[in-house]
């Protein structure tokens, strides 16, 4: 066991310290000290290690094209002005769900998209989370209370299950394990089994998380009980799609969780104003449940292509003053279905400029926290929004969807109209199948640009419907796994685990 721990501690040291911002998170203990009993000695050690896990999660989301790609794939968008680095071809392939040329491609954008097809970063988070969960109990009793240990363990459970959720949503079946210093060559576990394991895991730990942090700097960026509830709602809704048995328990669980969330009065759906939009996507508001902080003032910045505004915004929200056109725009027919010109909706004016122009004058103003680089005529505007992974409007609409699936249209409309009311939009009065479509479209409206579009398109199986998807899949292709992201497996990974298989439709 000692050699096994040494191997993994060396690996995790690289995991948590392999970034330029590591010094802000860790007072780094020398690697050789980690092989003995020097590291897990104080709460400061545990806090530093926990921050290292968040650093790795931040790198996976903030240095990746993941979030934009999830809203571009299969969507009714198009290129309006040429992308840099020969990006038009790969992005058009992504729009049309033509993934094979991306796998074999060599352009900058092919490489960025192939990073989405690599699950190693998620498993780095999982491995580190498992180790913290195990090692926190070995910290001397005088250094930490049991409540503090339980809270750190619950945080590790959250980061572990958040990672498994993304793995299942991206690739389907997962290699599932929760033991520390794991080194067994496992086959992939069916995603429904993985999701149910995650649900049980998170339920057992969630009450050890605080309802709210007293320290403002932790709000929205460290998980709370409300964060765990939101994650559980997503896990249940994704499991309901793929479980061939009775789906009602999943939907009822989502409604029960929504009831619990309503008891946490520190959280609410905020009115959609320009000021609130800036605050929400910076994080740390009553709307925010969990996200990855970006803040230029603290030296925490993302790759610019990790934010939707890189593709759909122009000066003064992105680029130099010479950037007078956005790279991409929404197709007029689609965006006018989402936000009909004659129907009131505050989001049209707050989040867009020339929203139905169908050309490069389109301006996406949802993510407008910025910082400037350069001087004089060379000033460039860069995005400074955080990556918001879970927020109230998202999970309130999941509750609406679950209620509609249980044929409780009254409750479904109560949740749906909570979001619409905050956007200054008229109340929905539909029922049945029309109400389900209205809830789906409201998720498209409210969560536009946040990385939910493709997941929702797949989860609701509207990806096979020409009314909702630009890149419609046949039923047989969908069932064969065309919805998944290709999974790139290196020769070294295959040699280390002969049981490892890719996603057959693409690999």
PyMOL commands that set and color helices and strands:
alter all, ss='L'
color gray80, all
select helices_A, chain A and resi 2-17+22-25+31-34+43-62+66-72+87-95+100-104+108-116+120-138+141-143+146-171+191-208+216-218+225-242+248-262+274-280+296-298+304-306+309-312+332-338+346-351+376-378+392-405+409-422+432-446+453-459+462-464+475-479+491-496
alter helices_A, ss='H'
color red, helices_A
select strands_A, chain A and resi 77-79+288-292+319-320+328-330+352-353+363-364+370-373+380-383+387-391
alter strands_A, ss='S'
color yellow, strands_A
deselect
rebuild
show_as cartoon
